[in-house]
């Protein structure tokens, strides 16, 4: 309702939404797809081996949500996801996630450094070097992503306006 109100009051505005996995409920996913948002993001967050950091979700369900958003939104909706690095993932695992995202039609990606919000969260295993962020970006683009932000401070909404203008 909020997105539709924004679009009604401000024609020409483009809205990006970041959504949870809705426990996979297709009715909730359909509501988001029907909202009028041009980009709908759902963050994959990490590689399958480390998915225990996401207590209430599963990798398979997150991939399915992105697939459902793309299927229900067809060409009217772009999908976006984000990954955190520094939790102990390998480059091979990251590349497999890139491929999994592309397989379900996700073409926009953010990659940023994981920073523990407090001592109660997972510890940072590694501070990834800027060169590795650049490498991840190039790999993702070479595989077929339309736009990638890959820097230590990138977050899922970081520089959101650039995704549709494709200033990679």
Order of alpha helices (4+ residues) and beta strands (2+ residues): alpha-beta-alpha-beta-alpha-beta-alpha-beta-alpha-beta-alpha
